[in-house]
């Protein structure tokens, strides 16, 4: 009985399970993230951890957003700040223009009136997600620079999520969508952008 209970309760890394076969060869997804003026270092660390888990390509930290090494970032990142490639840029608009010139679809995660539902959105990879300040959101300039505005459906009364929670929802929906494209062999050669293992 005890041996059976131990097997049932055993915790395995996802890649050690049969379920991971659906992601074989998919070590990364062509998704980058920009955090502009995100004030909480715990939120920054959470983005690092989620991006590592989903195999995202790169994290860009802008404005007042803290960057490693910081104890508060490490507390929630749990070492993923060492595995996810990242860069700091003081001016997110300059960065956005550069990413756009490299054929990224720029996506503002916001609750603007013309934002499309996350689950209806059809991304054009490679994609860069932009998240702003926890209270004020993205600046008008960044909103204008984005190709698409995407919102997460919310049925409750608060109409908002913590920015790191929202990031997890969107990133994993992108992983689902990218897996579907891979299954349809639209990207037979794998990810479109590199995911360096070291900081640039």
N, C-alpha and C positions, 0 to 999 in steps of 0.2 A: 504493500500500500504506500509506504513512504517513498519507495523508488518511483512509483507511478506519479505521485504528487510532485516529486522533484523534476520529472520530465515535463509534466504539464506546466509547471511554473518556471521552467528554464527560460532565460532571456538570451536571445541570440542577436548579433548584429544583422541588420536587414540583408546585407550582401551574402550572408551565410545561409539564407533561406531559399527555398525553391521559388518563392514569389519574386525574387530579384531577377529571375530569368528574363522577365519582360523588359528589363533595363540593361541587358547585356550589351557591352560595348558603348553604353551611353555614360561616359565618365563626367560629362558636364553638359550644360545647356547654354545656348547663346543668349544669356540674359545678364545684363549689368544693372546695377542699382546706383542711383544718386541720392544721397541724404543731404539736404540743404538746411542748415540751421536747426538741426535736431538737437535739442538741448540736453536730453537725458543720456548719459553714458551707458546706462543699463539698456536703453533702447538700441544704442549703437552695437553693443555687444550681442544683443539678441539677433540683430540683422546678420552679423558675422556668423552666428551659429546656424541660423536658418539657411543662409546662402551656402555654407559648407555642406549641410545636410542634403540640399537639393542640387548641388553641383553647379551653382551659378558661376559666371565667368569672373566678374570683377565688381568691387564696391568702390564708389567715389564719395569721398567725404568733403563737404563744402561748407563755407561760411564758418559759423561758430561750432559746427559739429566737431566733437572731440575725436582724437585719433590715438591709436596705440603708440607707446605703451601707457595705459592707464589702468589702475587697479579696478575701477568700477566697470570698465569695458571687459576686462578679463573675467570678472565675476560671473557675467552672463554669457560671454563668448566661450568660456571653458577651453581656451587654447585655439579656437578656430580663427582668431585674428592672425595666427601663424600659418594657416592653410589657405585662406581666401586672399587672393591678390587685391590690393587696395592702393589708392592714391589720394592725396589731398589736393584740392583746387580751391583757391580763395574765391574765384569768380565762377559761379555755376553756369552763367550765361555763355561765357567763352567755352566752357567744357561742353555744354549742350550743342553749340554750333559745330564743334569739332566732331562730336559723336554723330551728329546728323550728316556731316560730310562723309562719314564712314558707313553710311547707309543703315544706321540704327533707326528703328522706329522709336520716337520719344513719347513716353506714356506718362501723363500726369495722373497720379492716383488721388483724385479729388471728388468733391460732391458738387461740381458745377452743374448748371441746368442742362447742358448738352452732353454730359458724360454718358457713355454707354455702359450697359450692365456688364459686369465682369464675365458672366457666363455666356453672354451673347457676342462678346468681342472676339474677333478673329485676328490674332497678332500676325505681324509680318517680321519674322526673325531676320537678323538679330534685333533684340528689343532692349531698351533701357527704361527702367521704371524710375520715376522721380517722386520722392516723398519729401514733404516740407516740415516746417515747425509744428510741434504738437498742437498748438492753439491756433496760430495764424495760417498754417498751411503753406503752399507755394506762393511765391511772389507773382505779381501780374506779368512780369517779363518772362518768367519761366513758363507760366501757363500758356502764354501766347506762342512760345517757342515750340511747344509740344505738338506732335501730330494728332494725338488722340487723348481724350480725357476718359478715364475709366473709373467707375464707382462700384463698390461692393454692395450688394443688396442687403438692406437692413429692415427688419420687420418689427423691431422693438421701439421703445419710446426715446431712447438716447440718441439714435441716429449717428453714432460714432463708435470707432474702435481705437484702442491704443495703436500708435503708429507701427510698432513692431509686430503686433498681432495682425494688423492689416497687411503688413509686408508678407507674413507667413501665408496668409490666405491667397494673396495674389501670386506669390512665387510658386506655390504648389499647384495652383490652377494652370500656370504656365508650364510646369513640368508635365502635367496631364496632357495639355494641348500638344506639347512638343513630342511626347511619346506617341500620341495618335498620328502626328505627321510622320514620325519615324516608321511606324507600322505601315503607313501608306507609301513608304519609300520615296517621299518627296525630298528627303535629305539623306540619300544613300551613303554619303561620305562622312556622316557624323556632324558634330557641331561646327558652326561656321566661324567661330572666333576662338582664340586660344584661351586657356585658363592657366596662367603661370602659377607655379607652386611657391614662388617667392615674391616678396614685395618689390614693386617697381619704383 
